[in-house]
Amino acid sequence: MNLVFDLNTIWFFLVGLLLTGYAILDGFDLGIGALHLFTKTDHDRRVMLNSIGPIWDGNEVWLVTGGGALFAAFPEVYATAFSGFYMAFMLLLFSLIFRAVAIDFRSKQIYPLWRKIWDISFCVSSILASLLIGTALGNIARGVTLNDKHEYTGTFWNILHPYALLVGLFVVALFMMHGALFGIIKTEGMLQKQLQKLFSKTFILFVIGYMVITIATFLFAKNLTEHFKASPFLIVFPLLNVLTIANIYWQNKRGKELAAFFSSCATILLLMFIFGLGIYPDMLYSYNNPENTLNIYNAASSQKTLRIMLTIAMIGMPFVIMYTSTIFWIFRGKVKLDSHSY
Amino acid sequence: MDPFFLSRLQFALTIAFHYLFPPISIGLGLLLVIMEGIYLKTKNKLYHQMTRFWVKIFGLVFALGVATGIVMEFQFGTNWSTYSRFVGDVFGSALAAEGIFAFFLESGFLAILLFGWNKVKPRTHFLSTIMVCFGAHFSAVWIIVANSWQQTPAGHHIVNTALGTRAEIVDFWQMVLSPSTLDRLTHTLMGAWQTGAFFVISVSAWYLLKRKHVEFAKAGIKIALVLAVTASMLQLVTGHSSAVTVSETQPAKLAAMEAHYDEFAPADLYLFGWVNNKQQKVQLSIRMPGMLSFLVHGKTSEPVKGLNAFPEDERPPVNIVFQAYHIMVSTGLFLILISWTGLFLWWRGRLFNIRWLLWVYVFTVLGPQVANQVGWMTAEIGRQPWIVYGLLKTDDAFSPVLNGGEVLTSIFMFGFIYFLLFALFIFLLNQKIQHGPEVEEQIEEGHIA
């Protein structure tokens, strides 16, 4: 494949990096949400909520900033995808709103019914958000129908293609597994044992999903496999991915909580990398007429803006990484409930 | 139904609802810095109790601001795709900068502010409070930069691409510091400070009326009142300066604000009135002849460009802009009056005994909120029919792929969810206020210091 390190490629990579940051960070707290109803006692549920309590909000900022960066660097993709997948994005918004307020409101009243309603909201909205994010990725992988004005010509129902839904379900399983691993780090005792069991189950789902998606990609999203056919050495990345997945299982078995979680992070990073490699240099592939495809050149902002944005990112991102890691460090260790907890 | 009209309605609904929360976060953020700063300086536990109480309320307000804010960022793409394609190169950069410089800062340090009381040293906690306050202010900076570029575009050029025209940045700093940026930023921030100040005054006044948490309430009112007086007075300066800038950069908006029709004549100022657009007259009004000319140019006889100087399809709707603007100005004047009254009575030692005034303070919490809303209506409706002043019309900006059913569905969903959220917000806020500050917090002081 031909990789040119121009500004457009750098921004393709950076937007991808922000969205990967989102997938890794919000991935585990969406996973905690998806697993929430499997825990039964009020105490356990509060521990689940508070394991992500101080950080979920910052994690979601990766999506906001990723969306902003997409808007700034590739406005054509932002405009086409957001208006084309209108109902899907609205559903994602509603689930993110419900999720945010469920986390904040849930423990503010002691009535069992109140807590139950918000528990259900938290769980359902987390699953729905994961499903929608995955389905969006599935549609980008498979391609969409675009006209020569770069407008989406399909309907809401076209978005629900079986391949896209499959990717959606896969992402739900991935986040649940990732969330379980995060939960294991943050909890102890019976709850931790339960999360251990949940990990085993979701890990199996994830592995099955991984295999099915790999086969399905060769059938339904052939454009994604072309680089790999043209440059066989790229196969090292999927192979590396298999190793990180095996390592999750291995580290978890050895009782290395952190190592297993970081392996899961690496798995998500590689998955996103392989996905990005597969679609590069396209961003929204038009399968009805490949000439209408939005790629990193015809969808981009001017070179000047990409340069300015790069300066902004280079000044801002080191700070972001600095305070993100500081916050994670301050709130490390097992969850202890106190009067400030959710 | 017309998806275009519905998209406008949805944007208006979602932005108006969203903007109930960020001004409280900005103003209260500043007050938290002051409260916690006084505590660290004096070690008086009263201020510690105060900081902790208001931090909890801040957390609730912030959560709603975030939940409703993410909607705004998505909506440019979902409902206004043509606009997004046109402005992405310029507007998108400001939005991305907001994410990188403001949101990460704010949400990161909020974790320590809310949950870090027992995890970090008091000084580190105070530093986090300052950072959250900075983050809130930075987010205002970048969104005002983006919006001001829509009002007074600068630092860009228009480029023809294969798919149509779009704006591209030529000079980043000229874009950031467009002619209206500084006036609008200071005006918005002062509005936010007033919102935070009167929020604290309102709750404290209520405690005084109910004779609960009296010392806590008195100390809170004093701090907030100083901010209220400062911000209200500065608002006079920023407001005047904003109006002068509008007269230079968006004359059609200024003409609508005072319903000034004559093409080239001295302009009057109204205290209130009702605009008859057909007859081009203001009815039921109190009028001050030549005063607008005086305020803008320093001379009552100086002519001001009127609405008739613009083609009919380039004039904003007049009466709604006129009303919004006049409600804002009257509210602003009322807030100045009420804050100076408080300061005067405090000096005379009578502030906490005048029950009717305390009742007025309880309801004054609504004043800045109303002024914020109608102020933005003046700015945004006054810019019509343009979405980017002089460059792109609102009619040409929305997503062509949408159908009415989709937008109608999302409007109903937003309406339902926001109604629910608002009811729950008021319910939880009321409960926190009724509960009052934690008394036992003063006892468990030991492990915090």
Interface residues (C-beta under 8 A of the other chain):
Chain A: G53 P54 I55 D57 G58 E60 V61 L63 V64 T65 G67 G68 A69 F71 A72 A73 F74 P75 E76 Y78 A79 T80 A81 F82 S83 G84 Y86 M87 F89 M90 L93 F94 L96 I97 F98 A100 V101 I103 D104 F105 K108 K149 H150 E151 Y152 T153 F156 N298 S301 S302 K304 T305 I308 M309 I312 A313 G316 M317 F319 V320 Y323 T324 T326 I327 I330 F331 D338 S339 H340 S341
Chain B: G59 L60 A63 L64 V66 A67 T68 G69 I70 V71 E73 F74 F76 G77 T78 N79 S81 T82 S84 R85 V87 G88 D89 V90 F91 G92 S93 L95 A96 A97 E98 G99 I100 F101 F103 F104 L105 S107 G108 F109 L110 A111 I112 L114 F115 G116 W117 N118 K119 V120 V159 A162 L163 R166 E168 I169 V170 F172 S399 P400 V401 L402 E406 V407 T409 S410 M413 I417 L421 L424 L428 Q431 E438
